[in-house]
């Protein structure tokens, strides 16, 4: 079994958990203060972009290692 595939699977799991926690916390915060939803949405989009960016860097690096 190729270890790069296993590493990508673990990375995808981490990305999914991170995004799920982020979105859940944003939903909880907007339920407490609905007037902050616009700012929270912007922060959520930036957070998801950074999490996905980190995953894509890992994805690219695994292809260069092999």
mmCIF file of the C-alpha atoms, coordinates in Angstrom:
data_MODEL
# 
_entry.id   MODEL 
# 
loop_
_atom_site.group_PDB 
_atom_site.id 
_atom_site.type_symbol 
_atom_site.label_atom_id 
_atom_site.label_alt_id 
_atom_site.label_comp_id 
_atom_site.label_asym_id 
_atom_site.label_entity_id 
_atom_site.label_seq_id 
_atom_site.pdbx_PDB_ins_code 
_atom_site.Cartn_x 
_atom_site.Cartn_y 
_atom_site.Cartn_z 
_atom_site.occupancy 
_atom_site.B_iso_or_equiv 
_atom_site.pdbx_formal_charge 
_atom_site.auth_seq_id 
_atom_site.auth_comp_id 
_atom_site.auth_asym_id 
_atom_site.auth_atom_id 
_atom_site.pdbx_PDB_model_num 
ATOM 1  C CA . UNK A 1 1  ? 0.000   0.000  0.000  1.00 0.00 ? 1  UNK A CA 1 
ATOM 2  C CA . UNK A 1 2  ? 1.325   3.384  -0.950 1.00 0.00 ? 2  UNK A CA 1 
ATOM 3  C CA . UNK A 1 3  ? 1.896   5.549  2.126  1.00 0.00 ? 3  UNK A CA 1 
ATOM 4  C CA . UNK A 1 4  ? 1.189   8.746  0.172  1.00 0.00 ? 4  UNK A CA 1 
ATOM 5  C CA . UNK A 1 5  ? -2.393  7.606  -0.361 1.00 0.00 ? 5  UNK A CA 1 
ATOM 6  C CA . UNK A 1 6  ? -2.767  6.861  3.330  1.00 0.00 ? 6  UNK A CA 1 
ATOM 7  C CA . UNK A 1 7  ? -1.328  10.270 4.213  1.00 0.00 ? 7  UNK A CA 1 
ATOM 8  C CA . UNK A 1 8  ? -3.766  11.980 1.853  1.00 0.00 ? 8  UNK A CA 1 
ATOM 9  C CA . UNK A 1 9  ? -6.657  10.107 3.424  1.00 0.00 ? 9  UNK A CA 1 
ATOM 10 C CA . UNK A 1 10 ? -5.620  11.238 6.888  1.00 0.00 ? 10 UNK A CA 1 
ATOM 11 C CA . UNK A 1 11 ? -5.175  14.792 5.588  1.00 0.00 ? 11 UNK A CA 1 
ATOM 12 C CA . UNK A 1 12 ? -8.665  14.770 4.081  1.00 0.00 ? 12 UNK A CA 1 
ATOM 13 C CA . UNK A 1 13 ? -10.032 13.573 7.399  1.00 0.00 ? 13 UNK A CA 1 
ATOM 14 C CA . UNK A 1 14 ? -8.272  16.416 9.195  1.00 0.00 ? 14 UNK A CA 1 
ATOM 15 C CA . UNK A 1 15 ? -9.511  18.987 6.695  1.00 0.00 ? 15 UNK A CA 1 
ATOM 16 C CA . UNK A 1 16 ? -13.078 17.743 7.022  1.00 0.00 ? 16 UNK A CA 1 
ATOM 17 C CA . UNK A 1 17 ? -12.970 17.839 10.798 1.00 0.00 ? 17 UNK A CA 1 
ATOM 18 C CA . UNK A 1 18 ? -11.420 21.303 10.810 1.00 0.00 ? 18 UNK A CA 1 
ATOM 19 C CA . UNK A 1 19 ? -14.006 22.737 8.452  1.00 0.00 ? 19 UNK A CA 1 
ATOM 20 C CA . UNK A 1 20 ? -16.837 21.086 10.363 1.00 0.00 ? 20 UNK A CA 1 
ATOM 21 C CA . UNK A 1 21 ? -15.667 22.562 13.655 1.00 0.00 ? 21 UNK A CA 1 
ATOM 22 C CA . UNK A 1 22 ? -15.222 25.979 12.039 1.00 0.00 ? 22 UNK A CA 1 
ATOM 23 C CA . UNK A 1 23 ? -18.687 26.042 10.488 1.00 0.00 ? 23 UNK A CA 1 
ATOM 24 C CA . UNK A 1 24 ? -20.314 24.738 13.678 1.00 0.00 ? 24 UNK A CA 1 
ATOM 25 C CA . UNK A 1 25 ? -18.688 27.463 15.751 1.00 0.00 ? 25 UNK A CA 1 
ATOM 26 C CA . UNK A 1 26 ? -19.671 30.163 13.250 1.00 0.00 ? 26 UNK A CA 1 
ATOM 27 C CA . UNK A 1 27 ? -23.281 28.933 13.315 1.00 0.00 ? 27 UNK A CA 1 
ATOM 28 C CA . UNK A 1 28 ? -23.271 28.940 17.098 1.00 0.00 ? 28 UNK A CA 1 
ATOM 29 C CA . UNK A 1 29 ? -21.785 32.440 17.251 1.00 0.00 ? 29 UNK A CA 1 
ATOM 30 C CA . UNK A 1 30 ? -24.296 33.808 14.732 1.00 0.00 ? 30 UNK A CA 1 
ATOM 31 C CA . UNK A 1 31 ? -27.135 32.297 16.745 1.00 0.00 ? 31 UNK A CA 1 
ATOM 32 C CA . UNK A 1 32 ? -25.922 34.248 19.767 1.00 0.00 ? 32 UNK A CA 1 
ATOM 33 C CA . UNK A 1 33 ? -25.370 37.518 17.894 1.00 0.00 ? 33 UNK A CA 1 
ATOM 34 C CA . UNK A 1 34 ? -27.302 37.579 14.602 1.00 0.00 ? 34 UNK A CA 1 
ATOM 35 C CA . UNK A 1 35 ? -26.163 41.129 13.782 1.00 0.00 ? 35 UNK A CA 1 
ATOM 36 C CA . UNK A 1 36 ? -22.565 39.879 13.448 1.00 0.00 ? 36 UNK A CA 1 
ATOM 37 C CA . UNK A 1 37 ? -23.443 37.350 10.742 1.00 0.00 ? 37 UNK A CA 1 
ATOM 38 C CA . UNK A 1 38 ? -21.841 39.332 7.896  1.00 0.00 ? 38 UNK A CA 1 
ATOM 39 C CA . UNK A 1 39 ? -18.467 39.613 9.640  1.00 0.00 ? 39 UNK A CA 1 
ATOM 40 C CA . UNK A 1 40 ? -18.628 36.012 10.819 1.00 0.00 ? 40 UNK A CA 1 
ATOM 41 C CA . UNK A 1 41 ? -19.394 34.791 7.305  1.00 0.00 ? 41 UNK A CA 1 
ATOM 42 C CA . UNK A 1 42 ? -16.345 36.642 5.979  1.00 0.00 ? 42 UNK A CA 1 
ATOM 43 C CA . UNK A 1 43 ? -14.159 35.081 8.676  1.00 0.00 ? 43 UNK A CA 1 
ATOM 44 C CA . UNK A 1 44 ? -15.601 31.658 7.914  1.00 0.00 ? 44 UNK A CA 1 
ATOM 45 C CA . UNK A 1 45 ? -14.831 31.960 4.199  1.00 0.00 ? 45 UNK A CA 1 
ATOM 46 C CA . UNK A 1 46 ? -11.271 33.053 4.975  1.00 0.00 ? 46 UNK A CA 1 
ATOM 47 C CA . UNK A 1 47 ? -10.848 30.188 7.445  1.00 0.00 ? 47 UNK A CA 1 
ATOM 48 C CA . UNK A 1 48 ? -12.120 27.597 4.989  1.00 0.00 ? 48 UNK A CA 1 
ATOM 49 C CA . UNK A 1 49 ? -9.838  29.034 2.299  1.00 0.00 ? 49 UNK A CA 1 
ATOM 50 C CA . UNK A 1 50 ? -6.784  28.726 4.548  1.00 0.00 ? 50 UNK A CA 1 
ATOM 51 C CA . UNK A 1 51 ? -7.709  25.177 5.569  1.00 0.00 ? 51 UNK A CA 1 
ATOM 52 C CA . UNK A 1 52 ? -8.250  24.146 1.944  1.00 0.00 ? 52 UNK A CA 1 
ATOM 53 C CA . UNK A 1 53 ? -5.051  25.924 0.899  1.00 0.00 ? 53 UNK A CA 1 
ATOM 54 C CA . UNK A 1 54 ? -3.074  23.959 3.442  1.00 0.00 ? 54 UNK A CA 1 
ATOM 55 C CA . UNK A 1 55 ? -4.569  20.730 2.105  1.00 0.00 ? 55 UNK A CA 1 
ATOM 56 C CA . UNK A 1 56 ? -3.739  21.604 -1.497 1.00 0.00 ? 56 UNK A CA 1 
ATOM 57 C CA . UNK A 1 57 ? -0.129  22.364 -0.547 1.00 0.00 ? 57 UNK A CA 1 
ATOM 58 C CA . UNK A 1 58 ? 0.019   18.939 1.108  1.00 0.00 ? 58 UNK A CA 1 
ATOM 59 C CA . UNK A 1 59 ? -1.568  17.363 -1.969 1.00 0.00 ? 59 UNK A CA 1 
ATOM 60 C CA . UNK A 1 60 ? 0.982   18.973 -4.280 1.00 0.00 ? 60 UNK A CA 1 
ATOM 61 C CA . UNK A 1 61 ? 3.881   18.014 -2.043 1.00 0.00 ? 61 UNK A CA 1 
ATOM 62 C CA . UNK A 1 62 ? 2.865   14.350 -2.004 1.00 0.00 ? 62 UNK A CA 1 
ATOM 63 C CA . UNK A 1 63 ? 3.007   14.225 -5.782 1.00 0.00 ? 63 UNK A CA 1 
ATOM 64 C CA . UNK A 1 64 ? 6.476   15.776 -5.816 1.00 0.00 ? 64 UNK A CA 1 
ATOM 65 C CA . UNK A 1 65 ? 7.773   13.302 -3.232 1.00 0.00 ? 65 UNK A CA 1 
ATOM 66 C CA . UNK A 1 66 ? 6.834   10.275 -5.334 1.00 0.00 ? 66 UNK A CA 1 
# 
